[in-house]
Amino acid sequence: MQYGLLGGKLGHSLSPKIHELFFKYTGLTGNYVLLETELEALPERVKVMRSTYAGSNVTIPHKIAVIPLLDSIAPEAQAIGAVNTIKFTEAGAFGYNTDYFGFGRMLEYNDIAITGKIAVVLGSGGAARAVMKYLADKEAEKIYLVTRDVSSVDKHFLEIAPGCQVIDYAELETVKGDVIINCTPVGMYPKVEASPVSAKVTANFEAAVDLIYNPAETMFLCQAKEAGKKYVNGLFMLVAQAVAAQEIWQGKQYDSDLIVKIMADLERNI
């Protein structure tokens, strides 16, 4: 079966390796390729894929642009306003958002509870949408969305998580809570000597989650570690969202042991 990743510039994507390891550990056969596609070529690309591909992942800048090209999209993708996985069948092309499931599975595996908790999300980009939707669905007691410019935040966030409070980084200094989640690229390789917040802010939370996976311990996570807090990087989520895509394509569930196996293999090679 043929699978791929639709996106703009895809040179450093780990997706082919993750799916290759998935096929290795499950014994399934499949081919996963990178499909660099300009925005104007996207409609024709999807049209061709309908008859030649079983499934595809979608990344920047096509997660929103691909939606009108599909026959229907799942409720979580509809609410988030972005698609990162497509399943192609004879009945049509169907969109999903597995970032949502990958994020949730990462929290569950690491015993980070959300229901009734106070959560802070740093950044208002695409990744934050899936995170906010999950936090809202799991009934976090309070959700703060932190951004540099409160006035320019997409109002869609208020639809994703009704009741969330949008604040800036200065206001964050006085907030205490249960989990703080970095959805910004601050601290990502090669600019590793940076954190989106101070050590003092990080210490105000019981757990720190960073969607960045390279480096494995960002400065943000080091701050949490030094404060004796729980901390988790984004590698589990990266693999979990890929496995969630395979679950959609294969019509079968896989346990977290498979995610951990693939993670261990990747960690040896990143």
C-alpha positions as CSV (number, residue, x, y, z in Angstrom):
1,M,0.0,0.0,0.0
2,Q,1.2,3.5,-0.8
3,Y,1.3,6.3,1.8
4,G,3.0,9.7,2.0
5,L,3.4,13.1,3.6
6,L,2.0,16.1,1.9
7,G,3.7,19.4,2.6
8,G,5.9,22.2,1.5
9,K,9.6,21.7,2.3
10,L,10.0,18.3,3.8
11,G,13.8,17.7,3.8
12,H,14.2,16.9,7.5
13,S,11.0,15.0,8.2
14,L,11.2,12.0,10.5
15,S,7.9,10.7,9.1
16,P,9.3,8.1,6.6
17,K,11.5,6.6,9.3
18,I,8.6,6.4,11.8
19,H,6.3,4.7,9.4
20,E,9.1,2.4,8.2
21,L,9.6,1.3,11.8
22,F,5.8,0.9,12.1
23,F,5.9,-1.5,9.2
24,K,8.9,-3.3,10.6
25,Y,7.4,-3.9,14.0
26,T,3.9,-4.8,12.8
27,G,5.0,-7.0,9.9
28,L,2.7,-5.0,7.6
29,T,3.9,-4.0,4.2
30,G,3.7,-0.4,2.9
31,N,5.7,2.3,1.2
32,Y,5.8,5.9,2.7
33,V,7.2,8.8,0.7
34,L,7.6,12.5,1.0
35,L,5.4,14.5,-1.4
36,E,6.7,18.1,-1.5
37,T,3.8,20.0,-3.1
38,E,3.4,23.7,-3.8
39,L,0.1,25.2,-2.7
40,E,-1.2,25.8,-6.2
41,A,-0.5,22.1,-7.1
42,L,-2.3,20.7,-4.1
43,P,-5.7,20.2,-5.8
44,E,-4.2,18.1,-8.6
45,R,-2.0,16.2,-6.2
46,V,-5.0,15.1,-4.0
47,K,-7.0,14.2,-7.1
48,V,-4.2,11.8,-8.3
49,M,-3.8,10.4,-4.8
50,R,-7.4,9.4,-4.6
51,S,-6.8,6.5,-6.9
52,T,-3.1,5.7,-6.1
53,Y,-2.7,6.2,-2.3
54,A,-4.3,4.4,0.7
55,G,-3.5,7.3,3.1
56,S,-1.5,10.5,3.6
57,N,-0.3,12.7,6.4
58,V,-0.5,16.5,5.9
59,T,1.9,19.2,7.2
60,I,2.7,22.9,6.8
61,P,1.4,24.7,4.8
62,H,-1.5,22.4,3.7
63,K,-3.3,21.5,6.9
64,I,-6.1,24.0,6.3
65,A,-5.9,24.3,2.5
66,V,-6.5,20.6,2.0
67,I,-9.9,20.7,3.8
68,P,-12.1,21.8,0.8
69,L,-10.5,19.1,-1.3
70,L,-11.9,16.3,0.9
71,D,-15.3,14.6,1.0
72,S,-15.7,14.9,4.8
73,I,-13.6,15.5,7.9
74,A,-13.8,14.1,11.4
75,P,-15.3,16.1,14.3
76,E,-12.0,16.7,16.0
77,A,-10.5,18.0,12.7
78,Q,-13.6,20.2,12.2
79,A,-13.3,21.7,15.6
80,I,-9.6,22.3,15.4
81,G,-9.8,23.6,11.8
82,A,-6.9,21.6,10.5
83,V,-6.3,18.1,8.9
84,N,-3.1,16.2,9.3
85,T,-4.2,12.8,8.1
86,I,-6.2,11.6,5.0
87,K,-7.7,8.2,4.4
88,F,-8.4,7.4,0.7
89,T,-11.0,4.7,-0.1
90,E,-13.3,4.0,-3.0
91,A,-15.9,6.0,-1.1
92,G,-13.8,9.1,-1.1
93,A,-11.1,11.1,0.8
94,F,-11.6,11.6,4.5
95,G,-9.7,14.0,6.9
96,Y,-8.7,13.6,10.5
97,N,-6.4,15.3,13.0
98,T,-4.2,12.8,14.8
99,D,-2.2,15.5,16.6
100,Y,-5.2,15.6,19.0
101,F,-4.9,11.9,19.7
102,G,-1.1,11.9,19.8
103,F,-1.1,14.6,22.4
104,G,-3.7,12.9,24.5
105,R,-1.9,9.6,24.4
106,M,1.4,11.2,25.4
107,L,-0.3,12.7,28.5
108,E,-2.0,9.5,29.4
109,Y,1.2,7.4,29.1
110,N,3.1,9.9,31.3
111,D,0.3,10.1,33.9
112,I,-0.4,13.8,33.4
113,A,-4.0,14.4,34.4
114,I,-6.0,17.2,32.8
115,T,-9.6,16.9,34.1
116,G,-10.2,19.5,36.8
117,K,-6.6,20.9,36.4
118,I,-5.2,24.3,35.5
119,A,-3.3,24.2,32.2
120,V,-1.3,26.8,30.3
121,V,-0.6,26.7,26.6
122,L,2.3,28.7,25.2
123,G,1.9,29.9,21.6
124,S,-1.1,30.3,19.3
125,G,0.0,28.5,16.2
126,G,-1.4,25.4,14.6
127,A,-0.1,22.9,17.1
128,A,-1.8,24.8,19.9
129,R,-5.2,24.3,18.3
130,A,-5.1,20.5,18.8
131,V,-3.7,20.9,22.3
132,M,-6.4,23.4,23.3
133,K,-9.2,21.1,21.9
134,Y,-7.9,18.1,23.9
135,L,-7.7,20.2,27.1
136,A,-11.2,21.5,26.6
137,D,-12.6,18.0,25.8
138,K,-10.9,16.6,28.9
139,E,-12.6,19.3,31.0
140,A,-9.6,21.2,32.3
141,E,-10.8,23.5,35.1
142,K,-8.9,26.5,33.6
143,I,-7.1,27.0,30.3
144,Y,-4.7,29.9,29.7
145,L,-3.5,30.6,26.2
146,V,-0.3,32.7,26.3
147,T,0.8,34.8,23.4
148,R,3.0,37.9,22.8
149,D,0.1,39.9,21.2
150,V,-3.3,39.2,22.9
151,S,-5.2,41.4,20.4
152,S,-4.1,39.4,17.4
153,V,-5.1,35.9,18.6
154,D,-7.3,34.0,16.2
155,K,-10.8,34.1,17.7
156,H,-11.2,30.4,16.7
157,F,-9.3,29.5,19.9
158,L,-12.3,30.8,21.9
159,E,-14.6,28.4,19.9
160,I,-12.1,25.5,20.4
161,A,-11.9,26.1,24.1
162,P,-14.8,28.2,25.3
163,G,-13.9,30.0,28.6
164,C,-10.2,29.9,27.9
165,Q,-8.3,33.0,29.0
166,V,-5.9,34.7,26.6
167,I,-3.0,36.4,28.4
168,D,0.5,37.7,27.6
169,Y,3.8,36.6,29.0
170,A,3.9,39.3,31.6
171,E,0.5,38.2,33.0
172,L,1.8,34.6,33.0
173,E,4.3,35.5,35.7
174,T,1.5,35.4,38.4
175,V,-0.2,32.2,37.2
176,K,0.3,28.9,39.1
177,G,-1.1,25.6,37.8
178,D,-0.8,21.9,37.1
179,V,0.7,21.7,33.6
180,I,2.4,24.1,31.2
181,I,2.7,23.1,27.5
182,N,5.1,24.7,25.0
183,C,3.6,24.9,21.6
184,T,6.2,27.4,20.3
185,P,9.4,26.6,18.4
186,V,11.5,28.4,21.1
187,G,14.4,26.1,22.2
188,M,14.3,23.9,19.1
189,Y,17.6,22.8,17.5
190,P,19.8,24.6,16.6
191,K,18.8,27.5,18.8
192,V,18.8,25.5,22.0
193,E,19.9,28.2,24.4
194,A,16.5,29.6,24.8
195,S,13.3,29.0,26.7
196,P,9.8,30.5,26.1
197,V,9.5,31.3,29.8
198,S,11.8,31.9,32.8
199,A,12.7,29.2,35.3
200,K,10.6,31.0,37.9
201,V,7.5,30.6,35.7
202,T,8.2,26.9,34.9
203,A,8.5,26.1,38.6
204,N,5.0,27.4,39.1
205,F,3.6,24.2,37.5
206,E,3.7,20.5,38.5
207,A,4.5,19.3,35.0
208,A,6.1,20.7,31.8
209,V,5.3,19.4,28.4
210,D,7.3,20.5,25.3
211,L,6.2,19.6,21.8
212,I,9.8,19.9,20.7
213,Y,11.7,16.6,20.5
214,N,15.1,17.9,19.3
215,P,16.9,18.4,21.6
216,A,15.4,15.8,23.9
217,E,15.8,18.1,26.9
218,T,15.1,21.7,25.9
219,M,16.1,24.5,28.2
220,F,12.4,24.7,29.2
221,L,12.4,21.1,30.2
222,C,15.7,21.5,32.0
223,Q,14.1,24.3,34.1
224,A,11.3,21.9,35.1
225,K,13.8,19.1,35.8
226,E,15.9,21.4,38.1
227,A,12.7,22.4,39.9
228,G,11.9,18.7,40.6
229,K,8.9,18.8,38.3
230,K,7.6,16.1,35.9
231,Y,8.7,16.9,32.3
232,V,8.0,15.3,28.9
233,N,9.3,16.1,25.4
234,G,7.4,15.8,22.1
235,L,8.8,12.6,20.7
236,F,6.1,10.4,22.1
237,M,3.5,12.7,20.6
238,L,5.3,12.7,17.2
239,V,5.3,8.9,17.1
240,A,1.8,8.5,18.7
241,Q,0.2,10.8,16.0
242,A,1.8,8.7,13.3
243,V,0.6,5.5,14.9
244,A,-2.9,7.0,15.2
245,A,-2.8,7.7,11.4
246,Q,-1.9,4.1,10.8
247,E,-4.8,3.0,13.0
248,I,-7.1,5.0,10.8
249,W,-5.5,3.5,7.6
250,Q,-5.4,0.0,8.9
251,G,-8.7,0.0,10.8
252,K,-6.9,-1.5,13.9
253,Q,-5.7,-0.3,17.3
254,Y,-2.1,-0.6,18.5
255,D,-0.9,-0.4,22.1
256,S,1.6,2.1,23.6
257,D,4.3,-0.6,23.6
258,L,4.6,-0.1,19.8
259,I,5.0,3.6,20.3
260,V,7.7,3.1,22.9
261,K,9.6,0.7,20.6
262,I,9.6,3.1,17.7
263,M,10.6,6.0,20.0
264,A,13.6,4.0,21.3
265,D,14.7,3.2,17.8
266,L,14.4,6.9,16.8
267,E,16.3,8.1,20.0
268,R,19.3,6.0,18.9
269,N,19.3,7.8,15.6
270,I,18.3,11.4,16.2
